[in-house]
Amino acid sequence: MAKIDNGSGDHLFILFAPDGAILKGFDHESSLSPHAGEDYVIWPGIYDQTPLVLLDLLDDEAIEKDEVTFCIWREAGDTSWRKGQIAVPDGADDGSGFLLGTIRLTPEQYVDWAEDYFDVELPLEIVRGIYEGYPIKESTIHALNPERDVQGTLRELQEIGM
């Protein structure tokens, strides 16, 4: 499992299993958000046609299954990614381009994106180390955000298996 949470109310979960992979995203500004209408409702079609074996992966409370603006999956053996038949209004955006764009960035691109999005300067060498899978230590957390609760962050990382 991987999770991207930009701290502004948007998130992306990516879950891998022997049966395939599923991506569930939530763009809080999307008109497809369950919060966009008067009644809280998941946009019709988002989870339609999703194989149950993959959809069941989203049942963990921490994944916030109902906070969704797009869902994409790929069963083992598939040659392409799929999603449900969704009638998207003209001019509406499900947030997938925005959120999926963050997972294809090089370390240099991520540093540039973070500077623009969060208005912070990140040390490129630290970001490169994270991309290369180096362990995240107290010094890493402090270099990225000196105000962050280091012990709390290390506990969060441990909870997700890092």
Stockholm file with secondary structure:
# STOCKHOLM 1.0

chainA/1-162         MAKIDNGSGDHLFILFAPDGAILKGFDHESSLSPHAGEDYVIWPGIYDQTPLVLLDLLDDEAIEKDEVTFCIWREAGDTSWRKGQIAVPDGADDGSGFLLGTIRLTPEQYVDWAEDYFDVELPLEIVRGIYEGYPIKESTIHALNPERDVQGTLRELQEIGM
#=GR chainA/1-162 SS CEEEECSSSCEEEEEEETTEEEEEEECTTCTTSTTSSSSCCCCTTSSTTCCHHHHGGGGSGGGCTTSCSEEEEEETTCSSCBCCCCCCCTTCCCSHHHHHHGGGCCHHHHHHHHHHHHCCCCCHHHHHHHHTTCCCCHHHHHHHCTTSCHHHHHHHHHHTTC
#=GC SS_cons         CEEEECSSSCEEEEEEETTEEEEEEECTTCTTSTTSSSSCCCCTTSSTTCCHHHHGGGGSGGGCTTSCSEEEEEETTCSSCBCCCCCCCTTCCCSHHHHHHGGGCCHHHHHHHHHHHHCCCCCHHHHHHHHTTCCCCHHHHHHHCTTSCHHHHHHHHHHTTC
//
